[in-house]
Amino acid sequence: MAIPKICLCAAGSTINADLAMVEQYRRYIDLVELRADCLTENERLHIRKFPELAGLPCILTIRRQVDGGAYIGGEAHRTILFAKAMAFANQDRSKNFAYVDFEEDFYVPSLQEAALAFDTRIIRSYHNLNECVTNIAAKINSLKITGYEIAKIACTPRNLHEVSTFFAEAMALSRGDYILCLMGEYGFPSRILAERLQSFLTFSSPADGIPQPLGAPDLDHVDPITLHDMYGIKRITRNTKIFGIAGYPLKSTLSPLFHNTAFRKHNLDAVYIPIRGKEYGEVKEFAGFIGMSGLSITVPHKESAFANLKLQSESVKQVGACNTLLRTAEGWVGYDTDGIGMVRALQDFLEKKTLSGLRVSIIGAGGAAKAVAWAVCKLHGKACVFNRTAARAKKLAGLYKFRFASLGPESIRLLGEYNDLIIQATSVGLDAVQAGPGTDPLYFYLFNGKEAVYDIIYTPELTPLLARAQSAGCRISNGRSMLHYQAYEQFKLFTGETY
Ligand code: ATR
């Protein structure tokens, strides 16, 4: 079994910028791909010396715009550039390009021969920015014109189902030299699970260009340190257990950082990946195809997960929601860890064991509010559920004999009666960049400064609601503590160990 190499994609505008990237990541990478198409015209004159300066095996790539690159010159000029980069082959092979990337339709016999003579391996590549390849085996065979090449397929699934199909096909291939890589919003699992795809390498990009909201990794690109240290891709084998978080749009999530760090601390052979999928059915299909051991379920799949459960744990029965799935010999079993996460987070926040004697407003009556209501009941709080759709508030409140009301100025008096603790559990304010219309679900309520306000949202760290409460002098908390506590419980379910 071969461990996939980590390749840094160096796409700076100057050779020096690319060399600086190599220096930054040298400890973590096996290869560097020089994206000569991204260099300025002038800098392209100097690509011949790159392998010697980089001191690592190098791939030379001059990607055309049609294939997602930045090269806009003609093919004749590109051929000359390739020729210059491969010319004057050095006796010391480490000073030559180890690999050169030629696209499927780029076949220049003299360059082919030069590559063969100078021991530069050809990566014969196929890119599709719009679709995913089906029948991978046939595509690999058609790419291997001489039999000496490494076939590369980089394509773009349009949904998670296509990712599953791609994985299923790749896992059934007999081992060979090829590179398989999925691009676009669904492609991320292919970067981490390159071992399952039996890919020769996996691509990574410098972190500088990757947005990192809240320190959570971006889910379209991954930098070498995150690949190496956080996902531990050099340790992934056929036996490694795979866990993950499934949701959509899943813009940013701290769960991979949390679980992977914990797997490492506990010395467990497991990895945790983010999985984007619009349909819950696709998530289950993916988990089945790659043999996942457990899943965290997030927006918008919690309700579907609950509705489709065949085996319910006690926590699911009690809370009436499901955010965790565990594969067992009998099938997938659903659990809820949000409820207990909320209990612990509220105990911390208020520095009290119970909420007895407190009057609590629960804002919202959706999936997340279910866990909140269960926790408030468990902690003996008296509550009123406020929701835009009053019927939903009524239904949730009915489960715990709480009061209910519509969410709006008409309920301001009632809100004033239940204002020792206000727990915000709607999706309003999520990802709000700044305060503005529609970002504060309690826009009609003026804080008196005595309320304790807990918002289950943690992106942004300070929602418009929390900011307003804070400036009125209230004690506030965002949802990070709940996130952590529910994750501790999940970790215990996944591994049987205490975090
Ligand atoms: P989640 O699993 O995140 O709780 P959900 O079940 O769709 O997602 O619930 C979203 C919650 O946010 C609901 O309480 C919803 O109110 P409705 O039941 O009336 O839909 C609330 N919500 C969403 N958008 C809202 C808005 N613009 N104003 C007020 N409440 C809103």
Residues whose N, C-alpha, C, O or C-beta is under 5 A from the ligand:
A	BS01	ATR	G364 A365 G366 G367 A368 A369 N387 R388 T389 R392 A425 T426 S427 V428
